[in-house]
Amino acid sequence: MSSRLYWLLATLLTAVVVHLSFVLFAPKLVMAERLQAIRAAVGDTSLKVLTPGQTLRLIGEEGEGLVHALCFYDLDNGPVMVTAVIPPSYWSISIYSASGDNFYSFNDRQADVGRLAILLRRDRTVVAEVDDGVGSEAPSGDTLEVFPPEPRGIVVFRALAGEAADRAGTAAELARSTCAPSRN
C-alpha cells in the first residue's frame, strides 16, 4: 500500500508543478510572441489603423463594431508622445506593458475632449514644458505623463464604428492620431 501512496503523491506533485509552471510562464511567453507580431505589423513608434483581419490576428475577437489602431513603443530610444484625436462616439485608449499588464486606460466617459496627449516616459524627472514637436495641443494645455513599468509595450486605440459603412470614417478619425518619438 505504501508503494501506491508514494506513486500517487509523486504523480500529484508532478501535476501541481507542471500546472504552476504553465500558469506562471505561459502568459508571458504568449504575450512576448504577440508583441513581436504587433511590432512586425505596425513598426516601431508609429500608429497603424488595423483592418478587421489584422485585428482578429493581432488582438483577437473584440467585436465587429470596433475599429482598432495600435502603436508599439520602445522607451529605450527616448520618450514617446501619443496624441489621440477623439471620435464623437465611444473610444478608449489602453496602454499595455510587454508582459501584458494593462497599466493605463482612458475612455470617453472619463473626459469630454477633442484631443488627448500622453507622454510616455521611463523616469519621473520633472518636465517644465512639454514640446512634442508634432504640433499637437493637449486638452487644457496639459499633457498626461505616464510612466510605464517596462520600457516596451503597446498602445491600443479603440473606437466604435457602428455599422460597416461607418468603419471608413472612424478609421480616418483614428488615423489622425499619432504615436511618435518625443524630443523631451
C-alpha positions as CSV (number, residue, x, y, z in Angstrom):
1,M,0.0,0.0,0.0
2,S,2.8,2.4,0.7
3,S,4.2,2.0,-2.8
4,R,0.8,3.0,-4.3
5,L,0.6,6.0,-2.0
6,Y,4.2,7.0,-2.9
7,W,3.4,6.9,-6.7
8,L,0.1,8.7,-6.1
9,L,1.8,11.5,-4.3
10,A,4.6,11.7,-6.8
11,T,2.1,11.9,-9.7
12,L,0.1,14.6,-7.8
13,L,3.2,16.6,-7.1
14,T,4.3,16.4,-10.7
15,A,0.9,17.5,-11.9
16,V,1.0,20.5,-9.5
17,V,4.5,21.5,-10.6
18,V,3.5,21.3,-14.3
19,H,0.3,23.2,-13.8
20,L,2.0,26.0,-11.8
21,S,4.8,26.3,-14.4
22,F,2.3,26.7,-17.1
23,V,0.2,29.3,-15.2
24,L,3.3,31.3,-14.3
25,F,5.2,31.2,-17.6
26,A,2.8,30.6,-20.5
27,P,1.1,34.1,-20.4
28,K,4.4,35.9,-20.6
29,L,5.6,33.7,-23.5
30,V,2.3,34.2,-25.3
31,M,2.4,38.0,-24.8
32,A,6.0,38.2,-26.0
33,E,5.0,36.3,-29.2
34,R,2.0,38.6,-29.7
35,L,4.1,41.7,-29.1
36,Q,6.6,40.6,-31.7
37,A,3.8,40.0,-34.2
38,I,2.4,43.5,-33.4
39,R,5.8,45.1,-33.8
40,A,6.3,43.4,-37.2
41,A,2.9,44.5,-38.3
42,V,2.9,48.2,-37.2
43,G,6.6,49.0,-36.9
44,D,8.3,50.9,-34.1
45,T,6.7,54.0,-32.6
46,S,4.1,54.6,-35.3
47,L,0.4,54.4,-35.3
48,K,-1.4,51.9,-37.6
49,V,-5.2,51.5,-38.0
50,L,-6.0,47.9,-38.4
51,T,-8.2,46.1,-40.9
52,P,-10.7,43.6,-39.5
53,G,-8.4,40.8,-40.5
54,Q,-5.4,42.3,-38.8
55,T,-7.5,43.0,-35.7
56,L,-8.5,39.4,-35.5
57,R,-5.0,38.1,-36.0
58,L,-3.2,40.6,-33.6
59,I,-5.7,41.3,-30.9
60,G,-8.4,38.6,-31.1
61,E,-12.1,38.9,-31.4
62,E,-13.3,42.0,-29.7
63,G,-16.5,42.9,-31.6
64,E,-17.2,43.7,-35.2
65,G,-18.3,47.3,-34.4
66,L,-14.9,48.4,-33.1
67,V,-12.0,49.9,-35.1
68,H,-8.6,49.4,-33.6
69,A,-5.3,51.2,-34.0
70,L,-2.0,50.1,-32.5
71,C,1.3,51.6,-31.6
72,F,4.3,49.6,-30.4
73,Y,6.5,51.8,-28.2
74,D,10.1,51.4,-27.0
75,L,11.3,53.8,-24.4
76,D,14.9,52.7,-24.7
77,N,15.0,55.2,-27.6
78,G,13.5,58.1,-25.5
79,P,10.1,59.3,-24.6
80,V,7.1,58.7,-26.8
81,M,4.3,61.2,-27.4
82,V,0.8,59.8,-28.1
83,T,-1.8,62.2,-29.3
84,A,-5.3,60.9,-29.9
85,V,-7.9,62.7,-31.9
86,I,-11.1,61.6,-30.2
87,P,-14.0,60.5,-32.4
88,P,-17.5,61.6,-31.4
89,S,-18.6,58.0,-30.5
90,Y,-17.3,55.6,-27.9
91,W,-13.5,55.5,-27.7
92,S,-10.8,54.2,-25.4
93,I,-7.1,54.1,-25.1
94,S,-5.3,51.3,-23.2
95,I,-1.6,51.0,-22.7
96,Y,-0.1,47.6,-22.1
97,S,3.4,46.7,-20.9
98,A,5.4,43.9,-22.6
99,S,4.3,41.5,-20.0
100,G,0.6,42.1,-20.8
101,D,-0.3,44.3,-17.9
102,N,-2.9,47.0,-18.7
103,F,-1.5,49.8,-16.6
104,Y,-3.3,52.8,-18.1
105,S,-6.7,53.2,-19.7
106,F,-8.7,56.3,-20.6
107,N,-12.1,56.4,-22.3
108,D,-14.9,58.8,-23.5
109,R,-16.7,58.7,-20.1
110,Q,-13.6,60.0,-18.3
111,A,-13.1,63.0,-20.4
112,D,-15.0,65.1,-22.8
113,V,-12.2,66.3,-25.0
114,G,-11.4,66.5,-28.7
115,R,-7.7,65.7,-28.4
116,L,-5.7,63.8,-25.7
117,A,-1.9,64.0,-25.3
118,I,0.0,61.4,-23.4
119,L,3.8,61.4,-22.9
120,L,5.2,58.0,-22.1
121,R,8.5,58.4,-20.1
122,R,10.8,56.0,-18.4
123,D,11.7,58.1,-15.4
124,R,9.9,60.5,-13.2
125,T,12.1,63.6,-13.9
126,V,10.1,66.8,-13.9
127,V,9.5,68.4,-17.3
128,A,8.7,72.1,-17.1
129,E,7.1,72.4,-20.6
130,V,6.2,69.6,-23.0
131,D,7.0,70.3,-26.6
132,D,6.4,67.2,-28.6
133,G,7.4,68.6,-32.0
134,V,4.4,67.3,-33.8
135,G,2.1,70.3,-33.3
136,S,-0.3,68.6,-31.0
137,E,-2.2,70.6,-28.4
138,A,-3.1,68.8,-25.2
139,P,-6.5,69.4,-23.5
140,S,-6.5,72.4,-21.3
141,G,-2.8,72.9,-22.1
142,D,-1.9,69.7,-20.2
143,T,-0.1,66.6,-21.3
144,L,-0.7,63.5,-19.2
145,E,2.6,61.9,-18.3
146,V,2.6,58.2,-17.9
147,F,5.4,56.1,-16.5
148,P,5.2,52.5,-17.9
149,P,6.5,49.7,-15.7
150,E,8.5,48.3,-18.6
151,P,10.3,50.1,-21.5
152,R,8.3,48.3,-24.2
153,G,4.6,47.8,-24.8
154,I,1.7,48.7,-27.0
155,V,-0.9,51.4,-27.1
156,V,-4.3,50.2,-28.2
157,F,-6.9,52.7,-29.6
158,R,-10.5,51.5,-29.9
159,A,-13.4,53.4,-31.4
160,L,-17.0,52.4,-32.1
161,A,-17.8,52.4,-35.8
162,G,-21.4,51.1,-35.5
163,E,-22.4,50.0,-39.0
164,A,-19.9,48.6,-41.5
165,A,-20.4,51.7,-43.6
166,D,-19.2,53.9,-40.7
167,R,-15.9,52.0,-40.4
168,A,-14.0,54.0,-43.0
169,G,-14.9,57.3,-41.3
170,T,-14.0,56.0,-37.9
171,A,-10.7,54.6,-39.2
172,A,-9.9,58.0,-40.8
173,E,-10.6,59.7,-37.4
174,L,-8.2,57.3,-35.6
175,A,-5.6,57.7,-38.4
176,R,-5.4,61.4,-37.4
177,S,-3.9,60.3,-34.1
178,T,-0.2,60.0,-33.7
179,C,2.4,58.0,-31.8
180,A,5.9,59.3,-32.3
181,P,9.2,59.8,-30.5
182,S,9.2,62.9,-28.4
183,R,12.1,65.4,-28.1
184,N,11.7,65.6,-24.4
